[in-house]
Amino acid sequence: MPGMDGIQLLEAVRALDADLPVILDTGKPTLETAIQALDLGAVQYLLKPVTADALESAVARALHMRNLAKLRGEPLPT
């Protein structure tokens, strides 16, 4: 992704919407970026290449978490 990495994108998203479910997909995984992603509230940190099943599962989890947060009137857990 030109201009920024996934962590920078996630930080920008969080500045606009603290509750938007985000799934990060990386081709250059590190323990540091995985921790940062989870600290910033990423729903999941996927490694490329991602299978269709893994992506579908991550999206379903993100939607489920968003729906639960809306029902409770609470922000997404981080």
N, C-alpha and C positions, 0 to 999 in steps of 0.2 A: 504494500500500500504506500504509494508515494506521499511524502510530506510528513507522515507520522506513523508511529507504530500502534499496535493494538491497545497498549496501556494508555498511551496518550489519547487515543480515541475514547476509551472507556472513561478517562478523567473528564473529557469534554462532554460526554453524554451525561455523566453524573452532575456536572455543573448545571445542566438544563433540566434533568429529570432524575431524581434520586430513586425512583421506583421502576424505571423501565428495565425489564429483564434483558440482560445482555449475555450472549454466548460468544466466547472468544475462540477462534480457530487459528492455530499457529503452526508454522513450518519450522520455527526456531525456538522450541520450548526450552525454558530454563526453570530451575526451581524458584529463582527470584521473581520471574514474571508470573509464574503460577500463583505465588503467594500474593503478589501485588493485585492480580486479577481478582482473587477471592476476597482480599481486603477491600477492594473497591466494589464488591457486591456482584461480581460475575456469577451467573447461574452455573456455568460450566466452562471449563478450559479444555478444549479439544485439540488433539494433535492431528496434523495433516499426514497422510490423506485420511479424510473422515469418511466412514461408511455411511450410506444412506440410513441405515438402522440407528447408528449412533447419533446422527443429526436429528432424525425424527424423535428419538428419545429425549434429546436435550431440549428440543422445541416444545415437546409435550410437557416436560418438567417445568420449563419457563412459564408456559401458559397456565399450568396448574398453580404455580406459586403466585402468579399475578392475580388469578381469580380468587385464591384464598385471601390474599392481602386486601383485595377490594371488598370481599365479604366482611372481613373483620374491620375494615376502615383503618388499617395499619399500613405503614410502609413495608416494603419487602425486607426480609431479614438479610443482614449482611454478615 
